Amino acid sequence: MSLSTVSSLPAFDPSPLSSRPTHVASLAAELAERHRRRALYDFDDHPLLERQRQRESNARTYPRRLPLALSRAQGVYVEDVLGRVFIDCLAGAGTLALGHNHPAVIEVLESTLRSGLPLHALDFTTPVKDRFMQDVLGVLPVSVARHARIQFCGPTGADAVEAALKLVKTATGRGTVLAFQGAYHGMTHGALTLMGNLGPKVALGSSLQGVQFLPYPYEYRCPFGLGGNAGIAASLAYIDNLLSDPESGVPKPAAIILEAIQGEGGMIPAPPAWLKGLRGLATRHDIPLILDEVQSGFGRTGRMFAFEHAGIEPDVLVLSKALGGGLPMSVVVYHERFDTWRPGAHAGTFRGNQLAMAAGSATISVLRAERLDAAAAELGARLQLQLAALGKELACIGEVRGRGLMIGVELVDAAAMPDALGARPAHSDLAARVQRECLRRGLIVELGGRHGSVVRFLPPLIITAAQIDEVARLFGQALAASCQ
Ligand code: PLP
């Protein structure tokens, strides 16, 4: 890339945007109406996208498959700079529980800004932070909240995962961790491994080595080739044996970390019986259980937290995404018995984002007042029903699964022979085509899972039944167009 190529691109003029109406109700109505009247979209290049390609790191992800330059958004709708309107089932990778620019969030952001509160507060307390902590504890089961400590972390989910690992390593004096195949816990690589100062590392035993992976109970492609209850029993027996056998070759770990429903891994819910069994094993072997609810937390799965479907409790809980109401924020909530950290054992400059705390509190208030967890359960079931009906007609749908509004459709090669459990090979090309055809029809969905073959639906929890039906209809059309 040469600088002359970059500067030869015409500059984008944002002025037409600022002259458009931004009043919430009128914007929502305008976007809904324009979405209703849209034609099939085509995706030619745009100077903003071209400049992004030239300037931004090759690691950029979403705009490769979703080539959009966004301008406005309201509720479930986003608009790009060409005036095309989409239903957003990506929603900031599951961050936007209340959708885009919810009035309660905008209002609290405006009033916090006007209040004179220091926006940058390190880990000093403020009335906003005090309220936020109460709100977070208020949505946890009472038995968890009663003994909880909160560690405010850097702004991303991965930051909180790192903090959780340091916490359990410090508390147990052990250096390894058990994680699961298909798990996603973020992209950082443990900056501590790069640190010259040995002081903060001593208590951890090791840096980021020592992760042992276990098979996740992925029912559709059971790692034990058994499926159903037999697969669950085999998985638990395998883990129990690994932890009990003095010659397993696996040291007693500092923690077991998992998602109760794997998100990026393909919207795979762990069966409640398996989660209960794992909780029992962790307790029996005296191993802290870390539940990563970065994506599944705050009502998304139809309960406030995904672990509640199994009636279990974590020792350590990792939270981010919806936690900050659309602004960056992450915390680790853990049982006080693990609070063996020395003062300053975990720190970070940006742990006091007051706007994110205010937006998080507003989000939790709306979630509770409008029972959006229950709404997610109902609307998710409605979407799954319609997707499953498509699956009855189309053999390229291998499985429809999920909890609440965390739903995946695994696309498979209909022409291939199924395996002994009835699963056909994943079809990543088809998934990419379907995603593209969805986009042409004004629907944003993301891909995930093995070989990127799972179409993921993570709409805002404020989506209506009519909008859910529209999502299913557009997906059905995209699928039909892609299978031709
Ligand atoms: N944990 C889970 C379960 C996630 O889904 C993600 C991100 O999608 C992360 C951790 C990492 O969060 P972040 O991307 O904010 O670092």
Residues whose N, C-alpha, C, O or C-beta is under 5 A from the ligand:
A	BS01	PLP	T156 G157 A158 D159 Y184 H185 G186 M187 E259 G263 D292 V294 Q295
